[in-house]
Every structure is written in C-alpha cells, then in structure tokens.
Amino acid sequence: MHIIELMKAIILGLVEGVTEFAPVSSTGHMIIVDDMWLKSSEFLGKYGANTFKVVIQLGSVLAAVVVFKDKFFELLYLRKRERKTGPHLTLMHIFIGLVPAGVLGVLFEDYIDEHLFSTKTVLIGLVLGAFLMIAADRFGKRTVAQTVDDITYKQAFIVGLVQCLSLWPGFSRSGSTISGGVLVGMSHRAAADFTFIMAVPIMAGASGISLLKNWEYITIDALPFFVVGFISAFIFALLAIRFFLRLINRVRLVPFAIYRIVLAAVIYIVYFS
C-alpha cells in the first residue's frame, strides 16, 4: 500500500477521533471527507470503505475506555469502593439506554449501509440534528441530574429512544443523546458523560458485527490502512474527549448546532447547487 493511502487513513482517523464525541456526527464528517476528497472506496471498494468507517470507531472506543476507566471499574465492581448511599450509575442504566438503538440498529443495519451512507443524507442529518440541539438548549427541563450518578432509569430510557435518531448518518450519536439528556433534566456534563460511557458497548458492538459480516474486505493489502486508521482515531479521540468535557458546560450545544448548519450549507452550495 502506498504512503498516500496511509496518509488518507491518518486523515480519516483524525476526522473520526476529533468528531466522534463532539455533537457534530463523526460518521457524517467521514462520509463527506471521504466521498468528496479521499475516495477510499476506489481502493477498498464501497463495502470495504463503509467497513473501515465503522471499524476505526474501535480506536475512539478505546480512548473512551481510557478516559472513563475509573467509572468502568466501578460499574464492573473491579475495585473496592465504598457503597454510595444515594443514587449512582449502574449497568442497568447503560443497558436501558442501549436497548432501543441496539434493536433498531440490528434490524436495519443492511438498509442503513445500502441507502444512508451518502453525502446528501448526511446533510439532512446535520441540519435536523442541529435543530434538535437548539431545541434542547432552549426547552430543556430544569436540571435535576447534575452528575452522571444522578441519572434515573426513566431518563436513561428516554435518552436511549432519542439515540435512535443517530442511526441516520449525520444526526450524531453524541448530539442526539446529549440533547435527549438535557431535554429530560440532565446537566450538559452529566449528559455528555452518560453519552460517552454508553457509547463504548454500542460502538464496540456495531464494530464487532460489521467485522464479522464484512471480514473479507479486510485483506492483507488493506490491513495497514485499517491499522493506521485505528491508531490515528485512538490518539485524536483521546485528546478530543478531554477537551470536549472541559468545554461542554460552558458553551452548551448551540455553537455546535450553528457549525452543523453552516457546514451543511457550504457543502450544498459548493457541490450541489
């Protein structure tokens, strides 16, 4: 594989890592960058390129595990800790939040891969997701869950329902779930923490299913492309998560929504008008 292809893998890993946990849609950005510029499908094939976009999310998953390792240890009881007397995050919260999108994702995975991985559908998702984020900041309930340990089962389930919107590329998993959390009374930081923790099993599961179904596309020739993309996504996601968590309570969601709308408008004008 030529150095130019490996540079493309680094760039796509950068796009994935920087945007995965920001409410701007990592899948949407990768599709836009790849379809309009890098064109990895020319040497990976259509389904190989789609598989790559899903698989390198494992790099971002690993970054989230590193950042939230203490919380995962607590959830899995892998270290001693004093039992909290008040409410606290449990595996049941995670499970409840995962079920809706998990079920729909399994049922419609083939349809999504076949029909929704395009620049035009991403532009729709970017704009509609932006409106949801603006609505969350404007109409969100009074904050009753300041931290991730204050989240109720009902809030977790509603966030899970809203997360189903992210199955449409461009809508953004973090954008939809953080918006859903804010709408039901979570602080922006609590919603972001819950989003990132919940992202680990659902992203790992989606990547695992894609690997099993599309293993033949990861050939010996293509393997360096996948490996380099994975490492790049991990490094940039690690940096991006820490930065975003310091930022979200200050700027909230509207600036990200404005960015999404401007991006969609620019791409539409340049490429489709």
TORKOL-4160 file (C-alpha; in steps of 0.2 Angstrom, whole numbers, padded with zeros to 4 digits, m for minus):
273
<pt num="1" X="0000" Y="0000" Z="0000"/>
<pt num="2" X="0007" Y="0017" Z="m0005"/>
<pt num="3" X="0011" Y="0031" Z="0008"/>
<pt num="4" X="m0003" Y="0041" Z="0000"/>
<pt num="5" X="m0016" Y="0028" Z="0006"/>
<pt num="6" X="m0009" Y="0028" Z="0023"/>
<pt num="7" X="m0010" Y="0047" Z="0024"/>
<pt num="8" X="m0028" Y="0045" Z="0019"/>
<pt num="9" X="m0030" Y="0033" Z="0034"/>
<pt num="10" X="m0022" Y="0045" Z="0046"/>
<pt num="11" X="m0034" Y="0059" Z="0040"/>
<pt num="12" X="m0049" Y="0048" Z="0042"/>
<pt num="13" X="m0044" Y="0043" Z="0059"/>
<pt num="14" X="m0041" Y="0061" Z="0064"/>
<pt num="15" X="m0059" Y="0065" Z="0057"/>
<pt num="16" X="m0066" Y="0051" Z="0067"/>
<pt num="17" X="m0057" Y="0054" Z="0083"/>
<pt num="18" X="m0060" Y="0073" Z="0084"/>
<pt num="19" X="m0078" Y="0072" Z="0079"/>
<pt num="20" X="m0084" Y="0055" Z="0087"/>
<pt num="21" X="m0088" Y="0063" Z="0104"/>
<pt num="22" X="m0092" Y="0081" Z="0098"/>
<pt num="23" X="m0111" Y="0083" Z="0093"/>
<pt num="24" X="m0107" Y="0085" Z="0075"/>
<pt num="25" X="m0108" Y="0067" Z="0068"/>
<pt num="26" X="m0091" Y="0058" Z="0065"/>
<pt num="27" X="m0099" Y="0046" Z="0053"/>
<pt num="28" X="m0106" Y="0061" Z="0043"/>
<pt num="29" X="m0089" Y="0070" Z="0043"/>
<pt num="30" X="m0080" Y="0054" Z="0037"/>
<pt num="31" X="m0093" Y="0052" Z="0023"/>
<pt num="32" X="m0091" Y="0070" Z="0017"/>
<pt num="33" X="m0072" Y="0070" Z="0018"/>
<pt num="34" X="m0070" Y="0053" Z="0010"/>
<pt num="35" X="m0084" Y="0054" Z="m0004"/>
<pt num="36" X="m0078" Y="0072" Z="m0009"/>
<pt num="37" X="m0059" Y="0071" Z="m0006"/>
<pt num="38" X="m0051" Y="0055" Z="m0001"/>
<pt num="39" X="m0061" Y="0042" Z="m0010"/>
<pt num="40" X="m0056" Y="0027" Z="m0001"/>
<pt num="41" X="m0069" Y="0016" Z="m0010"/>
<pt num="42" X="m0058" Y="0017" Z="m0025"/>
<pt num="43" X="m0045" Y="0005" Z="m0017"/>
<pt num="44" X="m0056" Y="m0003" Z="m0003"/>
<pt num="45" X="m0072" Y="m0005" Z="m0013"/>
<pt num="46" X="m0089" Y="0003" Z="m0007"/>
<pt num="47" X="m0092" Y="m0010" Z="0007"/>
<pt num="48" X="m0074" Y="m0010" Z="0012"/>
<pt num="49" X="m0074" Y="0009" Z="0014"/>
<pt num="50" X="m0090" Y="0008" Z="0024"/>
<pt num="51" X="m0082" Y="m0006" Z="0035"/>
<pt num="52" X="m0067" Y="0005" Z="0038"/>
<pt num="53" X="m0078" Y="0019" Z="0044"/>
<pt num="54" X="m0086" Y="0008" Z="0057"/>
<pt num="55" X="m0070" Y="m0002" Z="0062"/>
<pt num="56" X="m0059" Y="0013" Z="0066"/>
<pt num="57" X="m0073" Y="0018" Z="0079"/>
<pt num="58" X="m0064" Y="0005" Z="0089"/>
<pt num="59" X="m0050" Y="0017" Z="0091"/>
<pt num="60" X="m0062" Y="0030" Z="0098"/>
<pt num="61" X="m0070" Y="0017" Z="0109"/>
<pt num="62" X="m0053" Y="0013" Z="0117"/>
<pt num="63" X="m0050" Y="0031" Z="0120"/>
<pt num="64" X="m0066" Y="0032" Z="0130"/>
<pt num="65" X="m0062" Y="0017" Z="0140"/>
<pt num="66" X="m0045" Y="0025" Z="0145"/>
<pt num="67" X="m0054" Y="0042" Z="0150"/>
<pt num="68" X="m0068" Y="0034" Z="0160"/>
<pt num="69" X="m0058" Y="0019" Z="0166"/>
<pt num="70" X="m0062" Y="0023" Z="0184"/>
<pt num="71" X="m0081" Y="0023" Z="0181"/>
<pt num="72" X="m0080" Y="0007" Z="0171"/>
<pt num="73" X="m0071" Y="m0001" Z="0186"/>
<pt num="74" X="m0084" Y="0005" Z="0197"/>
<pt num="75" X="m0098" Y="m0002" Z="0186"/>
<pt num="76" X="m0090" Y="m0019" Z="0184"/>
<pt num="77" X="m0085" Y="m0019" Z="0203"/>
<pt num="78" X="m0067" Y="m0022" Z="0198"/>
<pt num="79" X="m0060" Y="m0012" Z="0213"/>
<pt num="80" X="m0065" Y="m0009" Z="0231"/>
<pt num="81" X="m0076" Y="0007" Z="0234"/>
<pt num="82" X="m0087" Y="0012" Z="0247"/>
<pt num="83" X="m0106" Y="0009" Z="0243"/>
<pt num="84" X="m0114" Y="0025" Z="0239"/>
<pt num="85" X="m0129" Y="0029" Z="0249"/>
<pt num="86" X="m0138" Y="0039" Z="0236"/>
<pt num="87" X="m0141" Y="0036" Z="0218"/>
<pt num="88" X="m0127" Y="0031" Z="0207"/>
<pt num="89" X="m0124" Y="0025" Z="0189"/>
<pt num="90" X="m0126" Y="0006" Z="0187"/>
<pt num="91" X="m0125" Y="m0006" Z="0172"/>
<pt num="92" X="m0144" Y="m0006" Z="0172"/>
<pt num="93" X="m0144" Y="0012" Z="0167"/>
<pt num="94" X="m0132" Y="0008" Z="0152"/>
<pt num="95" X="m0142" Y="m0007" Z="0147"/>
<pt num="96" X="m0159" Y="0003" Z="0147"/>
<pt num="97" X="m0151" Y="0017" Z="0137"/>
<pt num="98" X="m0143" Y="0004" Z="0124"/>
<pt num="99" X="m0159" Y="m0007" Z="0120"/>
<pt num="100" X="m0169" Y="0005" Z="0108"/>
<pt num="101" X="m0155" Y="0009" Z="0096"/>
<pt num="102" X="m0147" Y="m0008" Z="0098"/>
<pt num="103" X="m0163" Y="m0017" Z="0092"/>
<pt num="104" X="m0166" Y="m0005" Z="0078"/>
<pt num="105" X="m0148" Y="m0005" Z="0073"/>
<pt num="106" X="m0148" Y="m0024" Z="0071"/>
<pt num="107" X="m0164" Y="m0024" Z="0061"/>
<pt num="108" X="m0160" Y="m0010" Z="0049"/>
<pt num="109" X="m0141" Y="m0011" Z="0048"/>
<pt num="110" X="m0141" Y="m0018" Z="0030"/>
<pt num="111" X="m0153" Y="m0004" Z="0024"/>
<pt num="112" X="m0143" Y="0009" Z="0033"/>
<pt num="113" X="m0127" Y="0003" Z="0024"/>
<pt num="114" X="m0135" Y="0002" Z="0007"/>
<pt num="115" X="m0146" Y="0018" Z="0007"/>
<pt num="116" X="m0140" Y="0031" Z="0020"/>
<pt num="117" X="m0121" Y="0032" Z="0018"/>
<pt num="118" X="m0121" Y="0047" Z="0006"/>
<pt num="119" X="m0116" Y="0065" Z="0007"/>
<pt num="120" X="m0134" Y="0070" Z="0003"/>
<pt num="121" X="m0142" Y="0060" Z="0018"/>
<pt num="122" X="m0128" Y="0067" Z="0029"/>
<pt num="123" X="m0133" Y="0085" Z="0025"/>
<pt num="124" X="m0151" Y="0081" Z="0030"/>
<pt num="125" X="m0145" Y="0073" Z="0046"/>
<pt num="126" X="m0133" Y="0088" Z="0050"/>
<pt num="127" X="m0147" Y="0100" Z="0049"/>
<pt num="128" X="m0161" Y="0091" Z="0058"/>
<pt num="129" X="m0149" Y="0086" Z="0072"/>
<pt num="130" X="m0144" Y="0104" Z="0074"/>
<pt num="131" X="m0162" Y="0109" Z="0076"/>
<pt num="132" X="m0164" Y="0096" Z="0090"/>
<pt num="133" X="m0148" Y="0103" Z="0099"/>
<pt num="134" X="m0155" Y="0121" Z="0098"/>
<pt num="135" X="m0172" Y="0114" Z="0105"/>
<pt num="136" X="m0163" Y="0105" Z="0119"/>
<pt num="137" X="m0154" Y="0121" Z="0125"/>
<pt num="138" X="m0170" Y="0131" Z="0123"/>
<pt num="139" X="m0183" Y="0120" Z="0130"/>
<pt num="140" X="m0173" Y="0108" Z="0142"/>
<pt num="141" X="m0180" Y="0105" Z="0159"/>
<pt num="142" X="m0173" Y="0112" Z="0175"/>
<pt num="143" X="m0158" Y="0102" Z="0179"/>
<pt num="144" X="m0161" Y="0088" Z="0191"/>
<pt num="145" X="m0146" Y="0077" Z="0187"/>
<pt num="146" X="m0130" Y="0087" Z="0190"/>
<pt num="147" X="m0119" Y="0072" Z="0188"/>
<pt num="148" X="m0120" Y="0055" Z="0179"/>
<pt num="149" X="m0123" Y="0047" Z="0196"/>
<pt num="150" X="m0139" Y="0056" Z="0197"/>
<pt num="151" X="m0147" Y="0049" Z="0181"/>
<pt num="152" X="m0163" Y="0039" Z="0184"/>
<pt num="153" X="m0169" Y="0024" Z="0174"/>
<pt num="154" X="m0183" Y="0034" Z="0166"/>
<pt num="155" X="m0170" Y="0047" Z="0160"/>
<pt num="156" X="m0159" Y="0033" Z="0153"/>
<pt num="157" X="m0173" Y="0026" Z="0143"/>
<pt num="158" X="m0178" Y="0042" Z="0135"/>
<pt num="159" X="m0160" Y="0046" Z="0131"/>
<pt num="160" X="m0160" Y="0028" Z="0123"/>
<pt num="161" X="m0175" Y="0032" Z="0112"/>
<pt num="162" X="m0168" Y="0049" Z="0106"/>
<pt num="163" X="m0152" Y="0040" Z="0102"/>
<pt num="164" X="m0161" Y="0030" Z="0089"/>
<pt num="165" X="m0160" Y="0046" Z="0078"/>
<pt num="166" X="m0141" Y="0044" Z="0077"/>
<pt num="167" X="m0144" Y="0028" Z="0066"/>
<pt num="168" X="m0146" Y="0041" Z="0052"/>
<pt num="169" X="m0128" Y="0046" Z="0047"/>
<pt num="170" X="m0126" Y="0064" Z="0051"/>
<pt num="171" X="m0138" Y="0065" Z="0065"/>
<pt num="172" X="m0123" Y="0062" Z="0078"/>
<pt num="173" X="m0124" Y="0049" Z="0092"/>
<pt num="174" X="m0117" Y="0062" Z="0105"/>
<pt num="175" X="m0128" Y="0076" Z="0098"/>
<pt num="176" X="m0144" Y="0066" Z="0099"/>
<pt num="177" X="m0140" Y="0058" Z="0116"/>
<pt num="178" X="m0134" Y="0074" Z="0125"/>
<pt num="179" X="m0149" Y="0083" Z="0118"/>
<pt num="180" X="m0160" Y="0070" Z="0124"/>
<pt num="181" X="m0152" Y="0071" Z="0141"/>
<pt num="182" X="m0153" Y="0090" Z="0143"/>
<pt num="183" X="m0172" Y="0089" Z="0137"/>
<pt num="184" X="m0176" Y="0077" Z="0152"/>
<pt num="185" X="m0166" Y="0087" Z="0165"/>
<pt num="186" X="m0148" Y="0082" Z="0165"/>
<pt num="187" X="m0134" Y="0094" Z="0165"/>
<pt num="188" X="m0124" Y="0096" Z="0149"/>
<pt num="189" X="m0109" Y="0087" Z="0158"/>
<pt num="190" X="m0119" Y="0073" Z="0165"/>
<pt num="191" X="m0127" Y="0070" Z="0148"/>
<pt num="192" X="m0110" Y="0070" Z="0140"/>
<pt num="193" X="m0103" Y="0058" Z="0152"/>
<pt num="194" X="m0118" Y="0046" Z="0150"/>
<pt num="195" X="m0116" Y="0048" Z="0132"/>
<pt num="196" X="m0098" Y="0043" Z="0131"/>
<pt num="197" X="m0099" Y="0029" Z="0144"/>
<pt num="198" X="m0114" Y="0022" Z="0134"/>
<pt num="199" X="m0105" Y="0024" Z="0118"/>
<pt num="200" X="m0092" Y="0011" Z="0122"/>
<pt num="201" X="m0103" Y="m0005" Z="0122"/>
<pt num="202" X="m0114" Y="0001" Z="0107"/>
<pt num="203" X="m0099" Y="0006" Z="0096"/>
<pt num="204" X="m0089" Y="m0009" Z="0101"/>
<pt num="205" X="m0105" Y="m0020" Z="0097"/>
<pt num="206" X="m0108" Y="m0011" Z="0080"/>
<pt num="207" X="m0090" Y="m0013" Z="0075"/>
<pt num="208" X="m0089" Y="m0031" Z="0080"/>
<pt num="209" X="m0105" Y="m0035" Z="0070"/>
<pt num="210" X="m0098" Y="m0026" Z="0055"/>
<pt num="211" X="m0081" Y="m0035" Z="0057"/>
<pt num="212" X="m0090" Y="m0052" Z="0057"/>
<pt num="213" X="m0101" Y="m0048" Z="0042"/>
<pt num="214" X="m0088" Y="m0040" Z="0032"/>
<pt num="215" X="m0072" Y="m0049" Z="0036"/>
<pt num="216" X="m0067" Y="m0052" Z="0018"/>
<pt num="217" X="m0065" Y="m0034" Z="0015"/>
<pt num="218" X="m0050" Y="m0033" Z="0027"/>
<pt num="219" X="m0037" Y="m0041" Z="0016"/>
<pt num="220" X="m0019" Y="m0042" Z="0018"/>
<pt num="221" X="m0016" Y="m0027" Z="0007"/>
<pt num="222" X="m0030" Y="m0017" Z="0016"/>
<pt num="223" X="m0024" Y="m0021" Z="0033"/>
<pt num="224" X="m0011" Y="m0007" Z="0035"/>
<pt num="225" X="m0025" Y="0005" Z="0031"/>
<pt num="226" X="m0036" Y="m0001" Z="0044"/>
<pt num="227" X="m0022" Y="m0002" Z="0057"/>
<pt num="228" X="m0016" Y="0016" Z="0054"/>
<pt num="229" X="m0034" Y="0022" Z="0054"/>
<pt num="230" X="m0037" Y="0014" Z="0071"/>
<pt num="231" X="m0021" Y="0021" Z="0079"/>
<pt num="232" X="m0025" Y="0038" Z="0072"/>
<pt num="233" X="m0043" Y="0038" Z="0079"/>
<pt num="234" X="m0037" Y="0032" Z="0096"/>
<pt num="235" X="m0024" Y="0046" Z="0098"/>
<pt num="236" X="m0036" Y="0060" Z="0092"/>
<pt num="237" X="m0051" Y="0054" Z="0101"/>
<pt num="238" X="m0041" Y="0054" Z="0117"/>
<pt num="239" X="m0037" Y="0072" Z="0115"/>
<pt num="240" X="m0054" Y="0077" Z="0109"/>
<pt num="241" X="m0064" Y="0069" Z="0124"/>
<pt num="242" X="m0054" Y="0078" Z="0137"/>
<pt num="243" X="m0055" Y="0094" Z="0128"/>
<pt num="244" X="m0074" Y="0092" Z="0125"/>
<pt num="245" X="m0078" Y="0088" Z="0143"/>
<pt num="246" X="m0070" Y="0104" Z="0149"/>
<pt num="247" X="m0080" Y="0114" Z="0136"/>
<pt num="248" X="m0097" Y="0107" Z="0136"/>
<pt num="249" X="m0104" Y="0115" Z="0152"/>
<pt num="250" X="m0098" Y="0132" Z="0146"/>
<pt num="251" X="m0103" Y="0133" Z="0128"/>
<pt num="252" X="m0118" Y="0120" Z="0128"/>
<pt num="253" X="m0125" Y="0114" Z="0111"/>
<pt num="254" X="m0130" Y="0129" Z="0101"/>
<pt num="255" X="m0112" Y="0133" Z="0094"/>
<pt num="256" X="m0111" Y="0116" Z="0088"/>
<pt num="257" X="m0128" Y="0117" Z="0080"/>
<pt num="258" X="m0123" Y="0133" Z="0071"/>
<pt num="259" X="m0107" Y="0124" Z="0065"/>
<pt num="260" X="m0118" Y="0110" Z="0058"/>
<pt num="261" X="m0130" Y="0121" Z="0049"/>
<pt num="262" X="m0116" Y="0132" Z="0041"/>
<pt num="263" X="m0106" Y="0116" Z="0036"/>
<pt num="264" X="m0121" Y="0108" Z="0028"/>
<pt num="265" X="m0125" Y="0125" Z="0019"/>
<pt num="266" X="m0107" Y="0127" Z="0012"/>
<pt num="267" X="m0106" Y="0109" Z="0006"/>
<pt num="268" X="m0123" Y="0110" Z="m0003"/>
<pt num="269" X="m0118" Y="0126" Z="m0011"/>
<pt num="270" X="m0101" Y="0120" Z="m0017"/>
<pt num="271" X="m0106" Y="0103" Z="m0023"/>
<pt num="272" X="m0125" Y="0103" Z="m0026"/>
<pt num="273" X="m0130" Y="0120" Z="m0032"/>
